[in-house]
Amino acid sequence: MKLRDYIINDIKPVESTSSVSDLQVLFNQLTYSHIPVKDLNGVFIGVLFETDVHCFDSNKPVSEYLYAIEDFYVRDNTLWLDVLEAFAKNSSNIMPVLDEKNNYLGYYELNDIISLFNESPFFHVAGAVLVVEKGINDYSFSEISQIVESNNAKLLGAFVSKIKNDVVQVTLKIGNTSLNDIIQTFRRYSYNIASGHEEDTYIESLKDRSDYLNKYLNM
C-alpha cells in the first residue's frame, strides 16, 4: 500500500476567522495534539498546538493568535521514514500533507505511520537484536555489515539508536543465527556490546572467573 493511501481528510483546516472557542471545542472532541489552520483564501498556513489554544481568550478569533502558528508539514511524496522523523521533531500526533503546489491534501496520523514501521522486516521477521557501540569517528555501517555477513548471518536492519559523548550506539536486527561468533568478531573490531546475551561466551567466561575469584577470597 502506498503511503498516500494513509492520508485522512475528515478534518478540514480551521479558518483564521473562526473563534478560539470553536477550536477549543474541537480539541476537546479529538485526541490530536495540533489542528491545521488556513487563511482567508483557504491556503494552509500551519497548525496550532492544543495547549496553546486552551490558553487563548475563547472570545477572540483565531487570527489574533497567528503568532503561535507552527509551520510544519510533509509532502505527499515524502518517504515514510522521513514522515516519522517529522512527527518526532515536532512532537505531534498529526502531520499535515501538502502537494508540490502547497495544496492541503489532508493529514497523517502517527499510529498509522508507526504501523508501517512495525510491518517492516526489522520487526516481524524472526531474528535477534544486538546493540553495539563505538566512537563516532570510528564506526561504519559497511564494517558492521561485513562483520555480520562474514559470520554467515543476514543483517535485516540497522539504525543509530543513540549518540552520547562521541560514542555511537547502533541497534542491529540479525536473522536467526547464533550470535556468539558475531559478538566476538565485533569485539575484535573494538566494538562494545551494549546488549546482554545469554550465549555470550566471553561474558560467561568472565562470570565464571569472577565466581572463582570470589570463592577463593572467601576461603
C-alpha positions in Angstrom: 0.0 0.0 0.0 1.3 3.5 -0.9 1.8 6.0 1.9 -0.6 8.4 0.2 -3.4 5.8 0.9 -3.0 6.7 4.6 -3.9 10.4 4.1 -7.0 11.3 6.1 -9.1 14.4 5.3 -12.1 14.2 7.6 -10.9 17.2 9.5 -10.6 20.4 7.4 -8.2 23.2 8.4 -9.9 25.7 10.7 -10.3 29.2 9.2 -8.4 32.0 10.8 -11.7 33.9 11.2 -13.1 31.1 13.4 -13.5 31.8 17.1 -11.0 30.3 19.5 -13.9 28.7 21.4 -14.7 26.7 18.3 -11.2 25.4 18.2 -11.2 24.6 21.9 -14.3 22.6 21.5 -12.7 20.7 18.5 -9.7 19.8 20.6 -12.0 18.6 23.4 -13.6 16.3 20.9 -10.4 14.9 19.4 -7.2 13.4 20.6 -4.9 15.3 18.3 -2.0 17.5 19.5 -2.5 20.0 16.7 -5.1 21.3 14.3 -4.4 22.7 10.9 -5.3 26.4 10.1 -6.0 28.1 6.8 -6.1 31.8 5.9 -9.0 33.8 4.3 -8.0 32.5 0.8 -8.2 28.9 2.0 -4.4 28.4 2.0 -2.8 26.2 4.7 -0.7 28.4 7.0 0.3 26.0 9.7 -1.0 24.3 12.8 -1.9 25.4 16.4 -0.9 23.4 19.4 -3.7 22.2 21.8 -2.0 23.5 25.0 -1.6 27.0 23.4 -5.2 27.1 22.2 -6.6 26.4 25.7 -4.6 29.4 27.0 -6.2 31.7 24.4 -9.1 34.0 25.0 -12.1 32.0 23.8 -14.0 35.1 22.7 -11.3 36.2 20.2 -10.8 35.0 16.6 -8.0 32.6 15.8 -6.5 35.4 13.7 -5.5 37.1 16.9 -3.1 34.3 17.7 -1.4 33.6 14.4 2.0 34.3 16.1 1.6 30.9 17.7 1.3 29.1 14.4 3.7 26.2 13.9 4.8 25.7 10.3 5.4 22.0 9.8 4.1 19.6 7.2 5.2 16.8 4.8 4.7 16.4 1.0 2.6 13.6 -0.4 5.7 12.1 -1.9 7.7 12.2 1.4 9.1 8.8 2.4 7.6 7.2 5.4 10.8 7.2 7.4 11.1 11.0 6.8 7.4 11.4 7.8 8.1 9.5 11.1 11.1 11.8 11.7 8.8 14.9 11.1 6.4 13.5 13.8 9.3 13.1 16.2 10.8 16.6 15.6 7.5 18.4 16.1 6.2 16.3 19.0 2.9 15.9 17.1 0.5 13.0 16.5 -1.0 14.6 13.4 1.0 15.6 10.3 -0.4 17.9 7.5 0.2 16.7 4.0 0.7 19.1 1.1 1.2 18.5 -2.6 4.0 20.2 -4.7 1.8 23.2 -5.2 1.2 23.6 -1.5 -2.4 22.5 -1.6 -3.6 20.9 1.6 -4.5 17.2 1.0 -5.2 16.0 4.5 -3.1 14.6 7.3 -1.3 11.5 8.6 -2.0 10.0 12.0 1.1 9.0 14.0 -0.3 5.5 14.8 -0.7 4.7 11.1 2.9 5.6 10.2 4.2 3.6 13.2 2.2 0.6 12.0 4.2 0.8 8.7 7.4 0.6 10.7 6.1 -2.4 12.6 5.3 -4.2 9.4 8.9 -3.9 8.2 11.2 -7.0 8.3 13.2 -5.3 11.1 10.2 -6.1 13.4 8.2 -9.0 12.1 10.9 -11.3 10.7 12.4 -13.7 13.3 15.8 -12.8 14.4 18.0 -11.4 17.3 18.6 -7.8 18.3 22.2 -6.8 19.0 23.3 -3.3 20.2 26.9 -2.3 19.6 28.9 0.8 20.4 31.9 2.6 19.0 33.5 6.0 18.7 31.5 8.4 16.4 34.5 8.7 14.1 35.4 5.0 14.2 32.3 3.1 13.3 30.9 2.4 9.8 27.8 0.6 8.5 29.9 -1.1 5.8 32.1 -2.5 8.5 29.1 -3.6 10.6 27.6 -5.3 7.7 30.8 -7.0 6.8 31.2 -8.3 10.4 27.7 -9.8 10.4 27.9 -11.3 6.9 31.4 -12.7 7.5 29.7 -14.9 10.1 27.2 -16.3 7.6 24.4 -14.2 9.0 21.9 -11.8 7.4 21.5 -8.2 8.5 17.8 -7.4 8.5 18.2 -3.8 9.6 20.4 -1.3 11.5 20.0 2.2 12.8 21.8 4.6 15.1 19.8 4.5 18.3 21.9 6.7 20.5 24.8 9.2 20.3 26.3 10.4 23.6 29.8 11.7 24.5 31.1 11.0 20.9 30.0 7.3 21.2 27.5 5.9 18.7 25.1 3.1 19.6 23.8 1.1 16.7 20.9 -1.3 17.0 21.0 -4.4 14.7 18.4 -6.9 13.8 20.1 -10.2 12.7 18.5 -13.2 11.0 18.0 -16.2 13.2 21.5 -17.5 13.9 24.0 -18.0 16.8 25.2 -14.6 18.0 28.2 -15.7 19.9 30.7 -15.7 16.9 29.3 -12.4 15.7 29.7 -10.8 19.2 33.3 -12.0 19.4 34.0 -10.6 16.0 32.6 -7.2 16.9 34.9 -7.2 20.0 37.9 -7.9 17.8 37.0 -4.9 15.8 36.9 -2.8 19.0 33.1 -2.6 19.3 31.5 -2.6 22.7 28.5 -4.9 23.2 25.8 -2.8 24.8 23.1 -5.5 24.9 23.4 -8.6 27.1 23.1 -12.1 25.6 22.9 -15.5 27.3 25.0 -17.1 24.6 27.9 -14.6 25.0 30.7 -17.0 26.0 33.0 -14.1 26.7 30.7 -12.8 29.4 30.1 -16.3 30.7 33.9 -16.8 31.0 34.3 -13.5 32.9 31.4 -14.5 35.2 33.0 -17.9 35.9 36.3 -16.3 36.7 34.7 -13.8 38.9 32.8 -16.5 40.8 36.0 -18.5 41.2 37.9 -15.4 42.5 35.1 -14.6 45.0 35.1 -18.2 46.2 38.9 -18.1 46.6 38.8 -14.8 48.5 36.1 -16.1 50.8 38.1 -19.2 51.8 
